[in-house]
């Protein structure tokens, strides 16, 4: 797959149609190495509800690529989803992801006791778990799923909304300073940034 279909913001000044409100995530989706193993981790260990296990013989473009699409529902009605696509699977895809270099996702719980219960449950299942880490607006624990995905369980601190409100008020200035500080690095490493000069 090439980068020719990547979205850009170069022509944002031409956009006239107002953006409708995005309600939230319906689902986020990742690869998994085995559907049954992934179901056990997210349903049997973490307690999500299995909502769907959809098996297909062709991919969305019509190609002969069998895959399964799994959906696991959280208490808020949103989903985490997975693709089990054996014909394009390889060992190097399912290595531990770095939560900054690659990606991670955070499940949210209401209380510190709930977060501690998950920490204990993961330890009982022999899943290495780290934390809790104090991020000043939330506390989090971290672990990896069988697919190498970095997972987080977080709870909001009492001052969560106030801290994010303060940070939101200065976000435009912080983002501008960051862009100026890092532009030369990005120009040296990525052709996309060189092309905009």
N, C-alpha and C positions, 0 to 999 in steps of 0.2 A: 504494500500500500504506500502511495506517495503522499507528499504533503500538499498537493495541489488543491485539495478541498478544505484546507485549514481556514477557519474564519479569521477575518481581520477587522481592524477598527479604522483603517485608513480612510474610509469614505463615510464616516459617521456623520459628517456635516451635511450629507445628502439625504439622510433619513428623515422622512416627514411623518410617518405613521407612529403614533404614540404606543409605547410598550404596555400591553395589558399586565395586570398584577399577576406575578407568579405566586401561586398558593404555597408551594413548598416542593420538596422532592416527592415524586411518586416512588421512584426507586433509583438506586445507584447499582451498577452492574460490574462484575469482575469475572475473570477466568477462574475456574477451579480445576484441579487435577482429577477429581473423582466426585461425581454427584452424591453417591451414598455417603462417602466420608464427610463431605461438606454439610450434608443434611444432619448427620450425627453431631457435628460440632455446633452448628447454629440452632438446631431444634432441641436435640437431646441435652446438650451442655449449657447453651446460653438461654434456652427457653423461648426462642422465637416460634411463631406458628408457621408450619409449612402451608403455603397458600397454593402453590402450583409446581408441578414438575412436567414441563411441556417438552415432548420429544419430536424432533423434526428430521426429515431426511435431506432437505435442501436448505441452504442458508437464505437470508432475505433477498439476495441478488439472483437466486435461482440456481446457484452452483450446487454440485453434488458434494455437500459437506454436512454430514449428520451431526446434530448437536442437541443438547438438552439445555433448556432454560429453566432455572429454579427461582422461585420467589419465596422469601421468608418475611413474614409480617411482624412489625413491632407494635407496641401498645398504642402508638399514636396513629396507626393505620398506614404508615409508610412502609416501604419494603427495601430489603437488600436482596439483590439478585445475582445469580451466577450463571456462567456458560460453561458447560462441559463439552468441549470439542476435541475428541480424541485424535482426529486426523491431523491436527495442527499443534498438538501438545508436544512439549519437549521439557526435559529436566531443567534447563536454564530459565524457563519461564516461571517456575515455581520455587524460586529461591527467596530467602527473606528479603523483604522490601524495607528500605530505609524510609522512615516516616517523613523525612524532609526531602531527600533526593528522589524518592518515588512518589508515594502517596500513603495516606492512612485515612481511616474514618473513625469517628467517635460516636459510640452509643451513649445516650444520656439516661441517667437515673435521677430520682428525686432527692435521695438522702445519702448521707455518709454511711449509714448502716447498710444500705443496699449496695453501695460500692464495695464495702468491706466484705459483704456476703459473696459478691462475685469474685473477689480476690481469693477468698477461702475456697470457693467452689472450683476455681481454676487450679489452685494448688492441690486440692484433693484429686483432680483429674490429671495431675502431673504436667500441667501446662505452665511453663515458666511465666511468671507475672512480675512486673516491676512497678514500684510506686507505693503509695500514692505520691504524686508530684504536685506541689503547690504552684499553680500558675497565677496566683493572686486574684483571679476572677473566677477560677474553677480549680478543682482538684481532679486528678486523673490517674488511672492505672493503665498499664500497657501490656500487650501480649501479642502473639502471632497465631494466625489460624493455620490449618494444614497446608494451605496454598502459598504460604509465605507473606500473606497480607498483614500489615501492621494494624492492629486493632486497639481501640481505646475505649474505656468506660469512664465517663466524666460526670461530675455533679457541679451545679452552679453554686458559687459562694454567695453569701448574703449581699455583698456589694457588686455582684456580677453586672447587673443592669446599669448601675451608676458608673462603674469603671468603663464599660463599653460605650456608654453615653459620652463620657469625657474623651475617650479615644476616637470615637466617631466624629466629634467636633473638630478634631485636628487631623483627621485622616487625609484630607486633600493635601495639606502642607507636607505631611510625613511622606505620602506617596510621591509627591513632586521631588522632594529632597532625595528619596531613594532612587528614583529614576535617573536623576542627574548623577548621583554617586556611582551607579552601576552601569551606565550606558556604555562606557568604553570597554568594560569587561564583556558585555553582551555583543558589542560590535565585533570584538576579536574572536568570539566563539561561535556566533550564529549568523548565517548569511541573511536572514530575515531583517536583522537590525542594520546590517551594512547597506541593504538595498534601499532603505528609507532615507538615506542621506542625499 
